[in-house]
Amino acid sequence: MKRPTEFSGNGRCIFCGKTNAPFRSVEHIVPESMGNISGRHTLPKGVVCDPCNNYFASSVEGPILNHISIQNLRARYQIPTKRGKTPFVRGRAYNTDIEVGMRLNKKSNRLEFFAVKESQIAEYERLKRLDAMFIRQNVLVFPMEVRPPAKEMSRFLAKMAFEALFERFSMSVGDGEAYEILSTEHYDRIRKWARYGHNFDEWPYHYRAYFPEETLMKHPETKNWVQFGFGYDLLLTDVPETYFVISFHGHEFAINVGGPALKGYEEWLTQNNQVSFLVEKKGSFVQTVVEDGKEKHFLVPLILLRERNRPPI
């Protein structure tokens, strides 16, 4: 269900508290550049002011979306930016400092390689000539491991977590009451960490690669098999503590909404045999099948898996 595009009360930013700032933009909880284009995971105009929205886009989301860890993941699955531009895969020419890019030429359907920095074009062309003459092999390295910078990733998670809290509260008690809840001292720490980043030296988060990046799922509306992109939810443990958990192409991150600690989440994982809050605890399971010698991975309901494994009568 899509949220309304207008805030039901008077505009007041949940991050800075201002009421006299412009509120022209809908806020995307998960950035469009991570595939959030359906309009479902957004906050209406009047919730996040334009100055905070712009700050997050340039200073919190930008450093993560453009970091080689996340950019290469987005490029691998051709996830366009909000302006429709598809990112390229970034890497280096081996044993040099030359940054190179790789992208698919949609007209020729062939991969093309290029120097990312204008100042390095001439040197990259020289390496290509040496390679063509069999003098020096031009080896290009494109790292695919997900290792975003810790503080920037933590603030990025905190921003999404705080907005997910507003989304949850507004659906249960309304926009006005949701704002009042998030204005309490209990949520000051994560709000300030997301918006300003100076109230703690660090705010750790949990990361693991939980299921294969190429896992497919059934589209909730069309029922067609599509690439799993992202999913998130809020986990309330028995302690009680609240954690924001998000999966992006199988890479799972979790952050404590209440403070910079992970012990409660690690205990929850131990108590639940390391399963995922977003997979098994949501009634799903990643099933792997082999077709023509190649593995394929599917996110399927647990009940369907049980039925397939049920012995014949």
Order of alpha helices (4+ residues) and beta strands (2+ residues): beta-beta-alpha-alpha-alpha-beta-beta-beta-alpha-beta-alpha-alpha-alpha-beta-beta-beta-beta-beta-beta-alpha-beta-beta-alpha
